Amino acid sequence: MTAPIPRDIPDLPPISGIPAPVTSVVPATAVVAPARRPLAAAGRALVALAAAAAVVTEMVLGSPLRAFSHFSVQSTALVAVVFAASARRAWSARRPLPSLVTGGTVLYAVITALVYHLILMKDATAFSMTMTPTGAPATPTGWLPLTNVAFHTAIPLAVVADWLLLTRPSTPRLSHAAAWLLYPLTYLAFTLGRAALLTPDWPAPYLYPFLDVDRHGYKSVLGNALLLGLAFYALSLLLIAVDHLRPDPVHPRRGRPDRHDRRPENRISSPATGGLK
């Protein structure tokens, strides 16, 4: 006659010299596939279309090379590309773009709006994306006033709204803040090098008045660039902090996807105590 099987089998004693296994929590995104989001896809497609239309209009009605040399036009072109890719991913239920890309896009759009409204608008006669043949700033006419509003106000607001209302927190790393500054630094080198390579008879070689070496000298221009760089770095840290603290607008009841103490829902058994259901 065999002995009855005990209901509770005691745990085996640990073997000396072998470390205990590390508890691993599988994130919910690795188990549950993302769902299609047609409304988010449609909104991002509209933003991408508006950004592309503004860039094309500015380049067609003005000088294409000069227009695309502006930071605002380049950042808007980036918005068009990134939002088109995000719209496709939201429509086809694919993984969202990495935070390094989406966070950088938000940062550059915010930089475009803040620099224009806080610095360039203080002296509207000293800056204009439209120039006369002599290089003097000109008042935009026709469709150009609309593109000016799109570059510096409408598109940045749409990007921030999508980030806050339609994008799940992606918890970017602190190292992303330094990586995001590579583009502004590259643009600074580009715009100074561009002005140095242009011939003296080229009208208005410097695109922004605070980067005009002929007027302020290299010492003042590099000082302005340093102050702006520190401000951009602080702004990037602020965006990272907000992205870590803000709630999830897509699935507020499921919690944030970056929480390691949050386990995915058990789709096999009930959360109640008992055996396998």
C-alpha positions in Angstrom: 0.0 0.0 0.0 1.5 3.3 -1.1 1.7 6.3 1.2 -0.7 9.2 0.6 0.7 12.2 -1.4 1.1 15.1 1.0 -1.1 18.2 0.2 1.8 20.6 0.8 5.3 19.7 -0.4 7.9 21.5 1.7 10.5 23.6 -0.1 13.8 22.1 -0.7 16.7 23.5 1.3 18.9 25.9 -0.6 22.2 24.6 -2.0 25.2 26.4 -0.7 27.3 28.1 -3.3 24.5 28.7 -5.8 22.9 32.2 -5.8 19.2 32.5 -5.5 17.4 33.2 -8.8 16.5 36.8 -9.4 12.8 37.6 -9.7 12.1 38.9 -13.2 8.9 40.8 -14.0 7.8 40.7 -17.6 6.5 44.1 -18.6 2.9 44.2 -19.9 4.0 45.6 -23.3 5.9 42.3 -23.9 2.7 40.3 -23.3 -0.1 42.4 -24.4 0.1 43.7 -28.0 -0.7 47.4 -28.6 -4.2 48.1 -30.0 -5.1 50.1 -33.0 -5.7 53.8 -32.3 -7.5 55.3 -35.3 -8.3 58.6 -33.7 -4.7 59.2 -32.7 -3.5 58.1 -36.1 -5.9 60.5 -37.8 -4.8 63.4 -35.6 -1.2 62.8 -36.2 -1.7 62.4 -39.9 -3.4 65.9 -40.0 -0.4 67.4 -38.0 2.0 65.8 -40.4 0.1 67.0 -43.4 -0.1 70.6 -42.0 3.6 70.6 -41.2 4.6 69.3 -44.6 2.3 71.9 -46.3 3.9 74.7 -44.3 7.4 73.6 -45.3 6.6 73.2 -48.9 4.8 76.6 -49.1 7.7 78.4 -47.5 10.2 76.9 -49.8 8.1 77.5 -53.0 7.2 81.1 -52.2 10.6 82.1 -51.0 14.2 81.0 -51.6 14.3 77.2 -51.0 17.8 77.0 -49.7 17.4 80.0 -47.4 14.0 78.9 -46.2 15.2 75.4 -45.3 18.2 76.8 -43.5 16.0 78.2 -40.7 15.7 76.1 -37.5 11.9 76.5 -37.5 11.6 75.0 -41.0 13.9 72.1 -40.2 12.1 71.3 -37.0 8.7 71.4 -38.7 10.0 69.1 -41.4 11.1 66.7 -38.6 7.6 67.0 -37.1 6.1 66.0 -40.5 8.3 62.9 -40.8 7.9 61.7 -37.1 4.2 62.3 -37.0 3.6 60.5 -40.3 5.5 57.5 -38.9 3.6 57.7 -35.6 0.3 57.9 -37.4 1.1 54.7 -39.3 2.2 52.9 -36.2 -1.0 53.9 -34.3 -3.1 52.8 -37.2 -1.5 49.4 -37.7 -1.1 48.7 -33.9 2.6 48.7 -33.9 5.0 49.7 -31.2 5.3 53.5 -30.7 8.5 55.3 -31.7 11.3 55.3 -29.1 11.3 58.2 -26.6 14.6 59.4 -28.0 12.8 60.3 -31.2 9.5 61.5 -29.9 11.0 63.5 -27.0 13.5 65.2 -29.3 10.7 66.2 -31.6 8.7 67.8 -28.8 11.8 69.6 -27.5 12.7 71.1 -30.9 9.1 72.2 -31.5 9.0 73.9 -28.1 12.4 75.5 -28.7 11.1 76.9 -32.0 8.0 78.5 -30.3 9.9 79.8 -27.3 12.8 81.4 -29.2 10.4 83.1 -31.6 7.9 84.5 -29.0 10.4 85.3 -26.3 13.4 86.6 -28.3 12.6 87.3 -31.9 9.3 88.9 -31.4 10.8 91.6 -29.1 12.2 93.3 -32.2 10.0 92.2 -35.1 11.9 94.6 -37.5 15.2 92.7 -37.0 13.9 89.2 -37.9 11.8 87.9 -40.7 12.0 84.7 -42.7 11.2 86.9 -45.8 13.9 89.2 -47.0 14.1 91.9 -49.6 16.8 91.7 -52.4 19.0 94.0 -50.2 18.7 91.7 -47.2 16.3 93.8 -45.1 13.5 92.0 -43.3 10.2 92.2 -45.2 6.7 91.8 -44.0 5.3 88.4 -45.2 2.4 88.6 -47.6 0.0 86.1 -49.1 0.4 82.6 -47.7 3.6 83.4 -45.8 1.9 84.9 -42.7 0.0 81.6 -42.3 3.2 79.6 -42.6 4.8 81.9 -40.0 2.0 81.1 -37.6 2.2 77.4 -38.4 6.0 77.2 -37.8 6.1 79.1 -34.5 2.7 78.6 -32.9 0.2 76.1 -34.4 2.6 73.2 -35.0 4.4 73.4 -31.7 1.0 73.6 -29.8 -0.2 70.5 -31.8 3.0 68.6 -30.9 2.7 69.4 -27.2 -1.0 68.5 -27.2 -0.3 65.2 -28.8 2.5 64.5 -26.3 0.3 65.3 -23.3 -3.1 63.9 -24.5 -2.4 61.0 -26.9 1.1 59.7 -26.1 1.9 57.2 -23.3 4.7 58.1 -21.0 7.9 56.6 -22.4 10.2 57.6 -19.5 13.2 58.9 -21.4 16.6 58.7 -19.8 18.7 61.5 -18.5 21.3 60.7 -21.2 18.7 61.7 -23.8 18.9 65.3 -22.6 22.5 65.5 -23.8 21.8 63.6 -27.0 19.0 66.0 -27.9 21.4 68.9 -27.8 23.5 67.5 -30.6 21.1 68.9 -33.2 21.1 72.5 -31.9 24.9 72.4 -31.6 25.1 71.1 -35.2 22.8 73.8 -36.3 24.9 76.5 -34.6 28.0 75.2 -36.5 26.0 75.0 -39.7 24.6 78.6 -39.5 28.0 80.1 -38.6 29.8 78.1 -41.2 27.2 79.0 -43.8 27.6 82.7 -43.2 31.4 82.5 -43.3 31.3 80.7 -46.7 28.9 83.1 -48.3 30.3 85.9 -50.5 30.3 89.5 -49.0 27.7 90.6 -51.5 25.2 87.9 -50.3 22.3 89.7 -48.5 21.8 88.9 -44.8 24.1 86.0 -44.3 23.0 85.4 -40.7 19.5 84.0 -40.3 19.0 85.1 -36.7 19.9 88.5 -35.2 21.4 87.0 -32.0 23.8 84.9 -34.1 24.9 87.9 -36.3 28.7 87.9 -35.9 29.1 91.1 -38.1 26.9 93.0 -35.6 27.9 91.4 -32.2 31.2 89.6 -32.8 32.1 86.0 -32.1 32.5 86.6 -28.4 28.9 87.8 -27.9 27.5 85.3 -30.3 29.1 82.4 -28.6 28.0 83.7 -25.3 24.4 83.9 -26.5 24.7 80.4 -27.9 26.0 79.1 -24.5 23.1 80.7 -22.6 20.7 79.3 -25.1 22.3 75.8 -24.8 22.0 75.9 -21.0 18.4 76.9 -21.3 17.7 74.1 -23.9 19.4 71.6 -21.6 17.2 72.7 -18.6 14.1 72.5 -20.9 15.0 69.0 -21.9 15.4 68.0 -18.2 12.0 69.5 -17.5 10.5 67.5 -20.3 12.0 64.3 -19.0 10.7 65.0 -15.5 7.2 65.8 -16.8 7.2 62.6 -18.8 8.1 60.6 -15.7 5.4 62.2 -13.6 2.5 62.7 -15.9 -0.3 60.1 -16.0 -1.0 57.7 -18.8 -3.6 59.4 -21.0 -4.2 56.2 -23.1 -4.8 53.6 -20.4 -5.2 55.5 -17.1 -6.6 52.4 -15.2 -3.7 50.1 -16.3 -1.1 52.3 -14.8 2.2 53.4 -16.3 4.1 51.0 -18.5 7.4 51.8 -16.9 6.4 50.7 -13.4 8.5 47.6 -12.6 6.3 46.7 -9.6 3.2 46.5 -11.9 2.6 43.0 -13.2 0.5 42.3 -16.3 -3.0 41.0 -15.9 -3.2 37.2 -15.6 -5.3 36.2 -18.5 -5.3 32.4 -17.6 -6.6 32.4 -14.0 -8.7 34.6 -11.9 -7.0 37.0 -9.4 -9.0 35.4 -6.6 -7.4 32.8 -4.4 -7.7 29.2 -5.4 -6.6 26.8 -8.0 -6.4 27.2 -11.7 -9.7 28.3 -13.2 
